[in-house]
Amino acid sequence: MKVVGITTQQEVFVGSKDRNFRINEFLIIEDPYQDDLIGEVVEAQTFNRYIPLNIYGDMVDASVIESLKSLGYNIDEDTIYISKVRLLNEALYPVQTGSDIRLPKFSEVKEIMIQSTREEGLVLGVIRNTDDMALDMDEEFKDILYTFEERGLVPQKEIPYIMDLRSQHHYPHIGVFGGSGSGKSFGLRVILEELMNQNIPTIVLDPHFEMDFSETPDYLKEKKDFNDSFKCLQVGVHIGVKFEDLKSGDLKNLLDASSHLTDSMNNVVDILFKPRDSYISFADRLRMLTEAQEEGNIEKIENRIISSGDAEEKKAWEKRKELFLNYDKTCPYNSVRGILWRLKRLENEGIFSKDIKEIEIGLQDGKLMVLQGNTRILQVFSTYLLNNLYHKRREYKDAIYKKIAAEYFPPFIIVTDEAHNFAPKGYDSPSKSILKEISQEGRKYGVFLILATQRPTLLDETITAQLNTKFIFRTVRASDIKTIQEETDLTVEETRRLPYLRTGDVFISSATLGRTVYGRIRAALTTSPHTLNPFDELKLKTKQKDDGLFNDIKEKLPINEGDLLDTAMELERDTGITYTIQSLEEKLNQMVQKGYIEKEDTIFGYRYKNK
């Protein structure tokens, strides 16, 4: 292997007669006038006598061909392998043409490839096309994972990609981008498994109800038990907001997440909400004020007081009168009604039925807390939760700096799928505000983000710019590819490959490494509860129904045509399922078609019998 063509301090062409080149593999250039230089293959082509040599494409020019001839390559008869190699570090001078090329040893690339120990880092997968270097790799990095390929589970043959978790303090926040079916959710699951292995306190916003880690995939013989490391909690069922703990700002965030608040509505909350209000006391205040405003004026309210049927009703209308006199001019009727409607909507969804104590305890214990619910309710709840927990951590760190005693609250990571719904580009949302604050300032307080989305273009640009490490799976939309190109150091050649990546293959753009790594995510140790193919599910459920019906009727066989009504009545008595003669006959004919029973004609009509 030799350097050919015109070289620069950043890029060279390499030619070989014996060895084909692989994209993203590493090579050592033995420049006689400089130290050995490490480069990465970014493009590769093959030439032979069956291809006209005037078809060079965009990569190879005449200087490369002339160099090959000068170095003794017979380009008219031999198959020639050519690659473009980009140096990892810029050389002092243009690389000497004709320099020898060799494959690096693991010891020469260890500092580049391995950023952390297995004990302190996240073992996420392998670095592709490093199997040659992995032959003399340290034993501690061998046989530590499996990848899942088309042929099934495959033992590790390449250098592992171990993410340096400690580097998050300097290069915080992670983005996980990829289209549907690219392996994005699979990669996110692997990251979360590693966080559980490290006992890192983590909050996961799970709108798809798929981040459950209790099931082991069929391809693994040994089960990894994460049941003590995570907990799934549904918003409005297991967790919620304790109304008495809310401040005015928290309440406005919740109401705004439910449906946008006008300036007038914000003013109503500021005026009518009192510290330590309960849901009932605040809702009653709003309701009574609206009822007084519906009367229209003070005279009508006084008439209602006079005409009250008992002392309790009279006292209630006197309270309405007091509210009307104090707040009618500053709190418009429509705004008060709007706040009351939003408040009742949150109550109906169970937001105010619980508290967040279980989440706080889980984080203190180093667990991964999975919060489940539909996207809208998670937006509402996360607005309050993240504000609350982030400021608890921030207050603790500020107290330490000021040398004031404070209750410990641990650093933690916030993870969400469909992140563009929580921090959208182009318009404000309550959850976006706190996520943007954490993206810009969270590093100082030990609060970090892992944001996954199929549509990075729709994610807020300020937040995207703060994601120092990005995992980029297969992406096909031109607008998303353009955003990725702007926000990462992916080359033009690499972005061209994005639509064609295999499921599970990923470009990792890391500020820690200072370059992009091409890797493959390891096989997950757990599986999503939604992995069953829906068509397999349909077949399974249909078979279960058929088996159930057969068990119900097999003791009643044979069934004659004239016995269908009596059989239908018996089935209703035994199973509680109502059949008409027509529906039962239809079911029995289906059982015949599926081979459960037989149908035969007799002199008295047809009948159904066992096979």
Disulfide bonds with the S-S distance in Angstrom:
none
